[in-house]
Amino acid sequence: MTDGKGERQVICGANNFKAGDKVPMILPDYALPLRPGEKTPFVIKVRKVMGVESHGMLCSPQELGLPDQVDGLLILPADAKVGQPFAEYLGRPSGDVLYDLEITPNRPDLNSVIGIAREISAVTGHPLKLPEVSFGKNAGASIQPGPAVTELVSVRVDDAELCPRYVARVVRGVKVGPSPDWLKTTLEKVGVRSISNVVDVTNYVMLESGQPLHAFDYHLIAKTQDGRPTNCGAPRGGGREIHHAGRQQRTLTGQMLLIADETKPVALAGVMGGQIQKSKTRRRTC
């Protein structure tokens, strides 16, 4: 087959393609996108299959981290340009540079884009530029006055030493769905799998600012006697169980901190959300 620059011999076990088809190909020394649970990417190498050298790999959508489910290769349209970077074919930028930084345990402030920018600013003397925070302006929307957050939800901190500050905001009128391509791409570049627009934006802000966030289904948070959903910060998790977002049930230790409502854990604080259960139905939290 040809990669746009020359002929290349590739061994492939799929059987859903024919001569003349156009498919994505990864060349040797390039890596597949990280899959959920993987810590290191799979790097393609020149290898022998039954004594025949294979110089690359033809890809399925699953191997490329795409949502399509195909039993075999991803067959591209006939007008796809041979040799074009696949990112460009998808309309995504392909010239970004990724930096793999090793952060020592005593510098958790560097586990974010702003943290790294602040350090570079201190070293170089260049001014630090922080993202502008605005409500509604970027989307061309107007902010309508409404009830105070304290009228809609309450927050209680059970251990101020372990969790000195925990705050909440109520967001209404959100339609949960797929994220835009730019957000999916940004998260994929740092090994974070896209879940939905609500979950993805919390992960995006966390990676940018270093501040862990969780988004919860408002109507599934248990209410107190005054009728307000209540989240508690930093109760200990010893012996309690939580259903993680991946539908795995785990027993927590006394060293683990929770975010919980009045009746159940809803997240492992700053680490992972859970499944909020109600009437035998599980709803996704971020």
MIGUKE-883861 format. One record per residue (C-alpha): y, x, z; residue number from 0. Coordinates in steps of 0.25 Angstrom, whole numbers. Layout:
// MIGUKE-883861
- py,px,pz,k
- Y,X,Z,NUM $
...
***
This chain:
// MIGUKE-883861
- py,px,pz,k
- 0,0,0,0 $
- 15,4,-1,1 $
- 25,5,10,2 $
- 37,5,0,3 $
- 37,21,-1,4 $
- 23,24,-5,5 $
- 8,20,-5,6 $
- 1,19,9,7 $
- -13,17,13,8 $
- -15,7,24,9 $
- -28,2,30,10 $
- -27,-13,34,11 $
- -37,-22,39,12 $
- -30,-35,37,13 $
- -35,-44,26,14 $
- -23,-54,24,15 $
- -16,-46,13,16 $
- -17,-43,-2,17 $
- -13,-33,-12,18 $
- 2,-33,-14,19 $
- 5,-39,0,20 $
- 17,-34,8,21 $
- 15,-31,23,22 $
- 21,-24,34,23 $
- 16,-9,36,24 $
- 18,1,48,25 $
- 18,15,44,26 $
- 12,26,52,27 $
- 19,31,64,28 $
- 26,17,66,29 $
- 23,8,77,30 $
- 19,-7,78,31 $
- 28,-16,87,32 $
- 24,-17,101,33 $
- 15,-28,105,34 $
- 16,-36,118,35 $
- 10,-27,129,36 $
- 10,-14,121,37 $
- 18,-2,126,38 $
- 17,7,115,39 $
- 17,4,100,40 $
- 6,6,90,41 $
- 10,17,80,42 $
- 3,17,67,43 $
- -3,30,62,44 $
- -11,34,50,45 $
- -25,31,53,46 $
- -39,31,46,47 $
- -46,18,44,48 $
- -61,21,40,49 $
- -56,34,35,50 $
- -44,29,27,51 $
- -30,33,31,52 $
- -21,21,34,53 $
- -6,24,34,54 $
- 1,13,41,55 $
- -2,-2,45,56 $
- 0,-15,39,57 $
- 5,-25,49,58 $
- 2,-39,54,59 $
- 14,-47,60,60 $
- 8,-46,73,61 $
- 8,-31,73,62 $
- 23,-31,69,63 $
- 26,-40,81,64 $
- 29,-52,72,65 $
- 26,-67,76,66 $
- 18,-70,64,67 $
- 3,-71,66,68 $
- -5,-66,54,69 $
- -19,-62,53,70 $
- -17,-49,45,71 $
- -5,-43,39,72 $
- 9,-48,38,73 $
- 11,-51,23,74 $
- 25,-50,19,75 $
- 32,-58,8,76 $
- 31,-52,-6,77 $
- 46,-49,-6,78 $
- 45,-40,6,79 $
- 50,-26,2,80 $
- 40,-15,3,81 $
- 44,-3,12,82 $
- 55,-11,19,83 $
- 54,-9,34,84 $
- 48,-22,40,85 $
- 59,-23,50,86 $
- 69,-24,39,87 $
- 60,-35,32,88 $
- 61,-43,45,89 $
- 76,-42,45,90 $
- 76,-32,57,91 $
- 83,-19,58,92 $
- 74,-7,56,93 $
- 83,5,59,94 $
- 84,3,74,95 $
- 80,15,83,96 $
- 72,13,96,97 $
- 73,22,108,98 $
- 61,23,117,99 $
- 67,27,130,100 $
- 59,31,143,101 $
- 67,26,155,102 $
- 63,32,168,103 $
- 61,23,180,104 $
- 74,26,187,105 $
- 82,21,176,106 $
- 79,6,174,107 $
- 93,5,169,108 $
- 89,11,156,109 $
- 79,0,153,110 $
- 89,-7,144,111 $
- 99,-5,132,112 $
- 111,-6,141,113 $
- 105,4,151,114 $
- 102,14,140,115 $
- 116,12,134,116 $
- 123,14,148,117 $
- 115,27,150,118 $
- 119,32,136,119 $
- 134,28,139,120 $
- 133,36,152,121 $
- 127,48,145,122 $
- 136,48,133,123 $
- 149,42,138,124 $
- 150,31,128,125 $
- 154,18,133,126 $
- 143,8,136,127 $
- 144,-5,128,128 $
- 137,-17,134,129 $
- 133,-30,127,130 $
- 144,-41,127,131 $
- 139,-53,135,132 $
- 144,-66,130,133 $
- 139,-80,131,134 $
- 139,-88,119,135 $
- 149,-80,111,136 $
- 139,-73,102,137 $
- 132,-85,98,138 $
- 144,-93,96,139 $
- 141,-103,107,140 $
- 150,-108,118,141 $
- 146,-108,132,142 $
- 147,-122,138,143 $
- 149,-124,153,144 $
- 137,-129,161,145 $
- 132,-129,175,146 $
- 131,-116,183,147 $
- 118,-109,182,148 $
- 116,-111,197,149 $
- 115,-126,195,150 $
- 104,-124,185,151 $
- 95,-113,191,152 $
- 95,-105,204,153 $
- 91,-91,207,154 $
- 85,-85,220,155 $
- 83,-70,223,156 $
- 72,-69,233,157 $
- 73,-54,235,158 $
- 87,-48,233,159 $
- 82,-34,234,160 $
- 72,-35,223,161 $
- 80,-44,215,162 $
- 95,-43,218,163 $
- 100,-52,207,164 $
- 93,-63,198,165 $
- 102,-72,190,166 $
- 99,-84,180,167 $
- 106,-91,169,168 $
- 102,-104,162,169 $
- 102,-104,147,170 $
- 101,-118,140,171 $
- 99,-122,126,172 $
- 89,-111,123,173 $
- 79,-113,112,174 $
- 67,-103,114,175 $
- 62,-97,101,176 $
- 60,-84,93,177 $
- 71,-73,95,178 $
- 79,-69,83,179 $
- 74,-57,75,180 $
- 84,-47,81,181 $
- 80,-50,95,182 $
- 65,-49,92,183 $
- 67,-36,85,184 $
- 75,-30,96,185 $
- 65,-33,107,186 $
- 53,-29,98,187 $
- 60,-15,96,188 $
- 59,-13,111,189 $
- 45,-19,112,190 $
- 48,-32,118,191 $
- 41,-44,111,192 $
- 49,-56,107,193 $
- 46,-69,114,194 $
- 57,-79,112,195 $
- 72,-79,111,196 $
- 73,-82,126,197 $
- 64,-71,131,198 $
- 68,-61,120,199 $
- 83,-62,124,200 $
- 80,-59,139,201 $
- 72,-47,135,202 $
- 83,-43,126,203 $
- 94,-44,137,204 $
- 84,-37,146,205 $
- 82,-25,137,206 $
- 97,-24,134,207 $
- 102,-25,149,208 $
- 90,-21,157,209 $
- 91,-35,164,210 $
- 77,-42,165,211 $
- 79,-57,161,212 $
- 70,-69,161,213 $
- 71,-83,154,214 $
- 65,-95,161,215 $
- 62,-109,156,216 $
- 73,-116,165,217 $
- 64,-129,167,218 $
- 52,-121,171,219 $
- 58,-114,183,220 $
- 55,-121,196,221 $
- 67,-129,203,222 $
- 71,-128,217,223 $
- 75,-141,225,224 $
- 89,-141,219,225 $
- 83,-143,205,226 $
- 87,-129,200,227 $
- 76,-119,194,228 $
- 76,-107,202,229 $
- 72,-93,200,230 $
- 69,-83,211,231 $
- 71,-68,209,232 $
- 62,-57,215,233 $
- 51,-65,223,234 $
- 39,-56,225,235 $
- 27,-59,216,236 $
- 15,-55,225,237 $
- 3,-63,222,238 $
- 10,-73,213,239 $
- 6,-75,198,240 $
- 14,-76,186,241 $
- 11,-80,172,242 $
- 18,-69,163,243 $
- 24,-73,150,244 $
- 12,-68,143,245 $
- 3,-78,150,246 $
- -3,-68,159,247 $
- -4,-71,174,248 $
- -1,-60,184,249 $
- -2,-59,199,250 $
- 11,-53,204,251 $
- 12,-42,215,252 $
- 21,-42,227,253 $
- 29,-31,220,254 $
- 33,-40,208,255 $
- 46,-48,208,256 $
- 46,-62,202,257 $
- 56,-72,196,258 $
- 51,-85,201,259 $
- 55,-99,203,260 $
- 52,-108,215,261 $
- 38,-109,212,262 $
- 33,-98,203,263 $
- 35,-84,197,264 $
- 42,-85,183,265 $
- 44,-70,180,266 $
- 41,-56,185,267 $
- 55,-51,188,268 $
- 61,-43,177,269 $
- 47,-41,170,270 $
- 41,-53,164,271 $
- 42,-68,163,272 $
- 31,-78,166,273 $
- 26,-91,162,274 $
- 32,-102,169,275 $
- 21,-113,171,276 $
- 24,-128,172,277 $
- 14,-139,170,278 $
- 4,-130,164,279 $
- 14,-125,154,280 $
- 19,-111,153,281 $
- 33,-108,148,282 $
- 38,-94,144,283 $
- 48,-87,152,284 $
- 54,-74,147,285 $
***
